[in-house]
Amino acid sequence: MALAPNPTVRQRRLGTELRRLREHRGLSLEDVAARLECSDSKVSRIELGRSGVRPVDLRILLDLYAVEDEDEREALLTLAREAKKRGWWRSYSSVLPPSYTELLSLEADASGMRSYELSLVPGLLQTPDYARAVISSVRDDLTPDEVDTLVRVRGERQTILDRTGPDGEPAFQLTLVLGEAVLRQAVGGRESMRAQLAHLAEASQRPNIRIQVLPFACGAHPAIEGAFAIIDFPALSDLDVVVVDSRTSSLYLEEPDHVRVYQRMFEDIRASALSYGDSTSMIEHAAKELS
């Protein structure tokens, strides 16, 4: 199922919990709608994460669902407040397509991403020169200033890799499988590509970044039809989302059965890819070839 527009993870999480509480009490959508004096479709949108819920209405729901634990009540009220916060990317809304803002919204609450790429270094590891070459080629309708803005957005997006948890450990895990073509496509010219490959090799040494290369010699494989990414939310695995990009838009898949197909596919290609050490060696060798 595609998400359009995409709700924030906090909003989806709140909706999921409210649906669980309602079903536990044996109430129908119509029962809840009558209590809130609204339509049952509005209650459904709240539970699907497509609509926010006002604090006053949320308190009514928590009373209706007999949620008496103060910590649980406060946690749900905090989710509702946090869901209304504007992300850092809102200031760039004039140049960002809706599908990109959806991705940034998901990443903001994610704990990791697993990604397979056919021909491009993923945005989270692109150097500025590489990113500029990609954006300029794909978006020939943009002015130089707009291209610069999107390069800055990509740089801000990458700060998620530096995020740490309460224990000081990395809070975001990036796991990549790169088709060998990613290393051979000289995006931005030889020098730009050499610097990009050097950046990849350096990034692979970070504790929260794992990179494997799927060589041409692997032949046909389960993901041969196209790139995809899985955005992970381990605390709530039912919220994991698959992102499949196209030229004009991105498709967001959240049905558990669909997500599991891509999760199995990713593990299959990881098993066929080179080891971490051999992958780093191939990346470094490709960089030397461009020197």
QUIGIKA-V957316 format. One record per helix or strand of 2 or more residues. SS is the DSSP state (@ for helix, = for strand). FROM is the first residue (numbers start at 1). LEN is the number of residues. If there is no record, write none. Layout:
SS_FROM_LEN ; SS_FROM_LEN
//
This chain:
@_9_16 ; @_29_8 ; @_40_8 ; @_55_10 ; @_70_14 ; @_88_5 ; @_98_12 ; =_112_6 ; @_123_3 ; @_128_11 ; @_144_19 ; =_173_7 ; @_181_4 ; @_190_14 ; =_209_6 ; @_216_3 ; =_228_5 ; @_234_6 ; =_241_5 ; =_250_4 ; @_256_17 ; @_276_14
//
